[in-house]
Amino acid sequence: WRPGASARYKETVISPEVARAKGVCQCCLMDMEYNLPVGVRDALLKGTEEVALPQSGVNQTYYYDQVAKASREDVEASYGKMASDKLVKMARNSPYYDRNLPKLCSFWLKGQCSRVVEGTCPFRPCCGTYRFPELAGSDKEGMDKLITLLERYGAVAVMRDKAE
């Protein structure tokens, strides 16, 4: 699906019924209230009372049909959302935008991206997005040098220099 006419396509990971029941985003699997990964939230809420989800196919279908009919507030109350102090402290106040970055262009990395020359490649860094959180922890100097080259000369020139 696309959130807007000019936006890029996003992939849904889980169904809307499961997302409502768990209180998470369908695309990024982040908690809707605390903006934390679901695994972190569930680990912190382990001691709280949780509703056991059905295991068989028929029961799951019935359960999620009922969830679809219920309002969001009722579902969250039934899932056992108790705000612990740790959850409140760990909650993100601002969105984590690096998660929504376009994927890296594998052809650009090999020095063979023909779409970057045409200006039609939707992937990083061909599209003009020069942020690389994947490299942030490994080689800070190399990442800074790459970003400086990309900003100064552009993705086409850097790709051609890298390929030679």
C-alpha positions in Angstrom: 0.0 0.0 0.0 1.0 3.6 -0.4 0.2 6.2 2.2 0.0 9.0 -0.4 0.0 9.5 -4.2 3.7 10.3 -4.3 4.9 8.1 -1.4 6.7 4.9 -1.9 5.1 1.5 -1.3 5.1 0.1 2.2 4.6 -3.6 3.2 2.2 -4.8 5.9 3.7 -7.5 8.1 0.6 -8.5 10.0 -3.2 -8.3 9.5 -5.2 -5.3 10.8 -7.0 -7.5 13.3 -3.8 -8.8 14.9 -2.4 -5.3 14.9 -5.4 -3.9 16.7 -5.4 -6.8 19.2 -1.7 -6.3 20.0 -1.7 -2.5 19.8 1.1 -2.4 17.2 1.7 -0.8 13.8 1.1 -3.2 10.8 4.2 -2.1 8.9 7.0 -1.5 11.5 5.7 -3.7 14.4 6.2 -0.9 16.9 3.9 -0.4 19.9 1.4 2.4 19.1 1.4 3.9 22.6 5.1 3.8 23.6 6.8 3.7 20.2 8.9 0.8 21.2 9.5 -2.6 19.5 6.9 -5.2 20.4 9.5 -7.6 21.8 10.8 -4.9 24.2 7.3 -4.0 25.3 6.2 -7.6 25.8 9.3 -8.4 27.8 8.6 -5.5 30.1 5.0 -6.4 30.5 5.7 -10.1 31.1 4.6 -9.8 34.7 1.3 -8.2 33.9 -1.9 -10.1 33.2 -2.3 -11.1 29.5 -5.2 -12.6 27.6 -4.3 -15.9 26.1 -4.7 -15.9 22.4 -6.5 -18.9 20.8 -4.3 -21.5 19.1 -6.6 -23.3 16.7 -7.6 -21.8 13.3 -11.4 -21.7 14.0 -10.9 -20.0 17.4 -8.4 -17.5 15.9 -10.9 -16.6 13.2 -13.6 -16.1 15.7 -11.4 -14.1 18.1 -10.1 -11.8 15.4 -13.6 -11.2 14.1 -14.6 -10.2 17.6 -11.6 -7.9 17.8 -12.5 -6.3 14.5 -15.9 -5.4 15.9 -14.6 -4.1 19.2 -13.4 -0.5 19.6 -9.7 0.2 20.0 -10.1 1.2 23.7 -11.8 -2.1 24.6 -9.1 -4.1 22.8 -6.3 -2.3 24.5 -7.9 -2.8 27.9 -8.4 -6.5 27.3 -4.8 -7.0 26.2 -3.5 -5.9 29.6 -1.8 -2.6 28.9 -0.5 -1.6 32.3 2.0 1.3 32.0 5.0 0.2 34.0 7.6 2.8 35.0 10.2 1.2 32.8 8.0 1.4 29.7 7.3 5.1 30.4 11.0 5.8 30.8 11.9 3.9 27.6 9.2 5.3 25.5 10.3 7.3 22.5 9.0 10.8 22.3 10.1 11.4 18.7 9.7 9.0 15.8 12.6 6.9 14.6 12.8 8.1 11.0 15.8 5.9 10.0 13.5 2.9 10.0 11.6 4.5 7.0 14.6 5.1 4.9 14.6 3.7 1.4 16.7 0.5 0.9 20.3 0.6 -0.2 20.8 0.3 -4.0 22.7 -3.0 -4.4 23.6 -2.0 -8.0 25.0 1.3 -6.8 27.2 -0.5 -4.3 28.6 -2.7 -7.2 29.0 0.4 -9.3 26.5 -0.8 -11.9 23.3 1.2 -11.3 22.0 2.4 -14.7 18.9 4.1 -13.1 21.0 6.6 -11.1 22.3 8.1 -14.4 18.7 8.5 -15.6 17.6 9.8 -12.2 14.9 7.2 -11.7 16.5 5.0 -9.0 14.3 5.0 -5.8 17.0 3.6 -3.5 19.7 5.2 -1.4 22.0 7.0 -2.2 20.7 7.3 -5.8 17.5 9.1 -4.7 19.5 11.8 -2.9 19.2 10.4 0.7 22.7 10.3 2.1 22.0 8.8 5.6 23.5 5.4 6.4 22.5 4.2 9.9 23.9 0.8 8.9 27.4 2.2 8.9 27.1 4.5 11.9 28.6 2.1 14.4 31.3 0.4 12.3 33.3 3.0 10.4 32.5 6.6 11.4 35.3 8.2 9.5 34.5 6.3 6.3 30.8 7.1 6.6 31.6 10.8 7.0 33.9 10.7 4.0 31.3 9.0 1.9 28.6 11.4 2.8 30.9 14.4 2.1 31.7 13.0 -1.4 28.1 12.3 -2.1 27.0 15.8 -1.1 29.9 17.4 -3.1 29.9 15.3 -6.3 26.6 13.4 -6.3 25.7 9.7 -6.5 26.7 9.2 -10.1 30.2 10.6 -9.8 30.9 8.7 -6.6 29.6 5.4 -8.1 31.8 5.8 -11.2 34.9 6.6 -9.0 34.2 3.6 -6.8 33.8 1.3 -9.8 37.2 2.3 -11.4 
